[in-house]
Amino acid sequence: MEKDLAKLRFVGTSKGTTCVGHICDECVSNGGKYSSFGKNPECCCFDQTEKCIGHTPNYFFLKKDESNVVLFSKFRVPFDIPKSKREFFNGLKTAIIDAIKGMQSKQDCLLQARYGSTAKKSFYDVENVLFYNIGTAHFNALANSGVICTTANKTEIDDLRKKLNIPDEYAHYYEYKIVSNHADKKFGALLSDIKDVPLKCLGVKPATVWKVLQREKDKITIFDRIETDKNDTFAIVLNIEKPQDARFNIMTAMKPLLDGLICALHSSEFNEKELADFSKILGCEEKFFTDNTISVLGNRKSKFLQEYRGNVKWNPADDLCDYVAIKLQDGSTWNVSAKVYSTVKCPYCGKSKISKLIFGMPAMSDELKKDIDEGKVKLAGCVVGEARSRYYCRWCKKEF
């Protein structure tokens, strides 16, 4: 019986104790409470002789093997753990780290990580929750060829909880998985295509990425635009070519790369003092802040760059980036290419067959006619008032 249970569950308690399937005689005599994953809300705690010393409430459930780790928790690990709750959160953090150590990297494969939550008002940057809050060093061996970082929606989480018999109170879902490097994912409209930008990624900082992209605008093709200030979501597929002998850590470079890239695709309105101060601090021309040519992610009212203790702080809308793939390959020099997609989906049917609504009477051009024919745009006529839809779903025929 113990062998079967060990396959079924790995449970964390509020004291950080882990149970890998052992159960005491009392638990067996009470009808085998631990016979299915996630069924019982308590776990045996043991002393060194494996004698049951009581039961404590579970606050996470975890399943693992050498290529996949799945965890449901009542909480998520914060970046700064309060001292008063350190023992509490470290139990969850340690369980994730130990499970990651048991995973085996494979040639020509990527590490895919997913997080999602059904908790109300759950705001997060997915790369922070999955990697930085846990500790990036623990993922280095699994991300040699690249990494995928994405969100799981509430429907997916609910379905998985039902399948594994997990109570609804376990609102936070983590998954780490080894996947093929050649697996393709379909997105919505292509927003921009960035090709062969010379960018050395060793020790890279957001300011370096932002300035290089501002200078290399001729290597960025614009196809469409969204508005992140209206909660439009997007995806980034990033390809990094590096010299063959260069030692490069994707996990360390991921956040500064993404912050600089996303900020470069934003625009913001800065006053004269901000323009003067920021251009001096970053050592660049003021026109970099006023030229909105590549701002495919729209205007950022909260400003993508802010003053912070005599320096600057980057403020990208990375919480709306629900998919990131970073792939690494050897070459002769440093080059970065990227594609940015819209991931806006219909709230009614969940499909991404979306057309932008254009109101009024726009002047017809060959480009507009092409967009209409391809379904990128739908003419919506004249509507009075500000509260109007922005998109049309070609699948379920609804506006939102």
Beta strands, then each sheet from edge to edge (+ up, - down):
strand 1: 10-13
strand 2: 18-19
strand 3: 42-46
strand 4: 52-65
strand 5: 68-73
strand 6: 109-117
strand 7: 146-151
strand 8: 172-180
strand 9: 190-197
strand 10: 220-222
strand 11: 234-243
strand 12: 305-308
strand 13: 311-314
strand 14: 321-331
strand 15: 335-342
strand 16: 354-359
strand 17: 377-381
strand 18: 391-393
sheet 1: 2+ 1- 4+ 3-
sheet 2: 2+ 1- 4+ 5- 8+ 6- 7- 14+ 11+ 15- 9+ 10-
sheet 3: 12+ 13-
sheet 4: 17+ 16+ 18-
end
